Each structure stands twice: as structure tokens, then as C-alpha cells.
Amino acid sequence: MLYNSTRDNNAVVESASAIAHGISVEGGLFVPQSIPSLTNEDFQNLKKLDYVGRAQYVFKNFLTDFTDDELKYCTEGAYKGSFDNDKPAPIKSLDDSLNILELWHGPTCAFKDLALQILPYLLTTSASKVSSGKKTVILVATSGDTGKAALEGFKDVKDTEIMVFYPNDGVSAMQQLQMNTQKGENVHVCAINGNFDDAQSGVKTIFTDNAIKEILAKNNMEFSSANSINWGRLAPQIIYYISAYCDLLDKGEDYLKDGFNVVVPTGNFGNILAAYYAKIMGVPINKLICASNSNNVLTDFISTGTYDRNRSFYTTISPSMDILISSNLERMLYELTGHNDKQVSLWQDSLKNEGKYTVTDEVFEKLKEHFYGGFCSEEKTSETIKETFKKYGYLIDTHTAVAVSVYNDYKANTADNRPVLIASTASPYKFANSVLEAIGETVPADEFDAVKLLSEKTNTVIPSPIADLENAKVRFNNVCDKEDMCKVVLDRLGINH
Ligand SMILES: *Cc1c(COP(=O)(O)O)cnc(C)c1O
């Protein structure tokens, strides 16, 4: 299996190189040249395996330059012992057709753990193949959850340094505390004055700056990315959709006879893109339902074919979806144009220069065939948390609530009653204040009082990674301007410049 860049079909690399470098030199993202398909026999085999086994089976198709031993080392290291009951992605069925894929049983209580627990293994294994001896510097822009999950995954990993930038006013108090208390000798955290898109474009600029790359090379270091632009982030996400399908097969032969729908609360388009790849591989997914909050740039794109980021940016109670530039959409465009690198480059240029582009009719038709887009207001998000708790006794976080709300609209608009799998992307305890408010409680001033009250009122258990934060020591409290991100990076690495 070889990988192309979305902006240059002549850039052809193996998976180790794609993962070690994160992004292609001209700024494109790495994508497999073809998507492997799984047969019924494959799914029957997969069904018998545990999550680690399923992960190895799927990775073998994508990471063909990894040995079986390497894949075993990576998957066991990531998924044994770091998730509740060694079940990284269990399904909770609320009624006959409503299935929740709980992706928040890892060390940071958000779905990012599924990929970021394994990325350090994939990345160090890749680096040993393609750039031996160099120290890998991981740069991360985060809207809250990636940062903590990446810090947790990479802390004290040999020959790596990790540096996380987050928007100062754009993450929840709990998310900020999670990052600022991070342990480890190789970790660095800095807030920026700006929003997530500023952080993300700042990181991208540093990545593609040749002068900085040379300075790093002279110091025997090289950059890589833990953002979902890295193929090593995306590939692990395909696995939980395949695993979920295997689990749903247990519901009997008839249950999935017309396939099922998948709903994903979406920001950077990574999670839903993984579901699309699972569909192409043979998982019988009907519609991919893309759920957005008030930053509904994707809803508009799916209904009009024009992507236009020239609009107000809203800070919402589902902050991990407060994004106007969904990076992984670039991979989707590359797929839907039949790998047309020139066309994708033009659209990305247009996005950069004018903030928008319009796809061809042909691509628009394909987009609508696979996707349905919807969004939900802040009020509706809160209402959905309250209603879901009342109806099912099941507590969801603000991001999952956006997905449930958009799904309710979808069902009302289409009368499509197929079974559904809703990706639940975070524990409600990560957003305790908003969740408490939604269920009609007064929010206490102290974050941990809020967490305890939520537990009391809903009779649910506080996840230990959140409970343990109460006594954790704050190690970072720096803020910088986005223009200074590069300087911060070099300073922290101890490089004179
Ligand atoms: C990151 C995140 C999302 C958005 O996922 P994308 O892959 O960026 O679309 C949704 N919910 C939560 C809780 C997240 O952390």
C-alpha cells in the first residue's frame, strides 16, 4: 500500500514515511492510493477477535510496511490496559434502533484517545524506519481534546518532544486544567490569543517553513504532527467503525439488512472521514450524517456545494467542534474527484486566498449521495441533553448532544428508520458545567463541586482521570500571540535563534 499527497500525485510514500512526516512537503495530506475492501469472510473473522485483534487485522491492510510484530507491539501497547475494561469502543443500545458508540473510555475521556494512544507507537516505529536517530518534535493545535490526548499519549516517549497550542478562551475549564497539569519531561503547553483556526494555521505555517525545518535538522530534530491531518491519527479511527459493525452483527441477521446510518459530531472532519473509509471498505453504512454546532460551515457545504468560511466564528458549549476550516475535508475532496490533485490544490488555494470554493456538480452529487448535513443551536444542544436523560436515563455530553439532535431532525425529515450508530465523542464530565445547566441544576463556582453535583444528581460515576485532576499541580500557564508561536517552539526546544 502506497500513499499519495492530496496536492501532488507524484509524491508517493510508504505509510511509515506518511506517518513520520505528518504532512506532504507542498502542504497536501497523505491518502492511500486505494482503499482495501473487506469480504464477508473478513468480517466473520474480525467478529471473533477482541479490539486489539481487530486493530491488527485492519492495520495489516493499510500499514503494509509494518511487520506483524510491529503491529502487535503498537496495538497491544495502545489498547491493553489504557481503557476501561480493555474495551476501547463499547456500544450502548438505548432502544431497538438507537446505538451509542461510546468513544470516551480512555485516559482523557474523549474519542481522541482511540487514535492518540496508538499514534506514539506508530510514529516512533515509523521514525525508526525512515529517519533513524532524529528526535521527533510533535506540534499540536487543539480545540481542547486533541491536546490532552496527545500529551497523554506522548508523555515521556523516548526521542520525542511534544508541544501543544490551544485557544486561550476557546476550551472548557476542565480541558484547560487537563492540559496545564500534564506530567512528563518532554511536554510543553501554551495558550494563544486567538481561536482554534489561528492555532491550526500557525502550526501549519511552522510545518511548511523551510528555514525553521533547516534549523531543526541542524539540531538533529524533525517536526511531525499529531493532528488528524496525520494518517496515523486517521487509520486508527477506521477501526472502531469496523469493530462497531462486528458488534452490531450480534443483533441478528435481519438487524442490518438495509444497512445502518452513522452520525458524527464533526469539527475537523477526521472522525466522519474514518466512517466514510469504513463504508468504502465494506461496512454497510447508508448515510453519513455530519452534525455541526452553530459553526455550521459543513452543513452549508453539504447542502450547497460551496464551502465558505467567511462567516462569524461562534464559541459554543461544544468547543471541540468550533472550527471553520475542516482540514480533513481535503482528503474527502481528493476521494470524490477520483484523486484529482490539481483540482484539490486549486480549491485549497481558493480557500486560503478567498476563504471559499465551490465543487463541481459531479462532486456535489457524490457528496450528497454519502452525506447528510445538519446543525444544532446552543439551546437545542442543552434541550437534547435534558430530553435524552429524561427518556433513557442516559447522560450525554454537549458534542454527542449535537449529534443526537441532528439525528432527530434527520429522522423527522426523511422517515429513515434504519438502525443508527451515534458516535459519542466525550464523557459528560468533561463539560460538567454545561451538562448540569442543561439538566436544570445551578452550576457551582468550583469546577470540582460541579463534577460532584453532576454525579449526585444523575447517579453516574465520575471517571477517574477527571476525579484525579482535583489534586493535580498546574505546571503551565503561558499565553502567546499567534505571531510568536514559532519563537515559542524554538525557545522550548532550547534552540538559539
Ligand atoms: C475532536 C472532537 C470532535 C470533532 O471531531 P473531528 O474529527 O475533528 O471532526 C467532536 N467531539 C469531541 C468531543 C471532540 O473532541
The ligand as a Gaussian input file, in Angstrom:
#p B3LYP/6-31G(d) Opt

LIG

0 1
 C      -12.380000      16.476000      18.249000
 C      -13.762000      16.318000      18.718000
 C      -14.832000      16.359000      17.815000
 C      -14.636000      16.633000      16.339000
 O      -14.009000      15.564000      15.667000
 P      -13.347000      15.796000      14.230000
 O      -12.640000      14.521000      13.924000
 O      -12.418000      16.944000      14.384000
 O      -14.444000      16.087000      13.287000
 C      -16.115000      16.130000      18.305000
 N      -16.320000      15.917000      19.622000
 C      -15.319000      15.891000      20.511000
 C      -15.625000      15.673000      21.955000
 C      -14.004000      16.079000      20.096000
 O      -13.010000      16.048000      20.979000

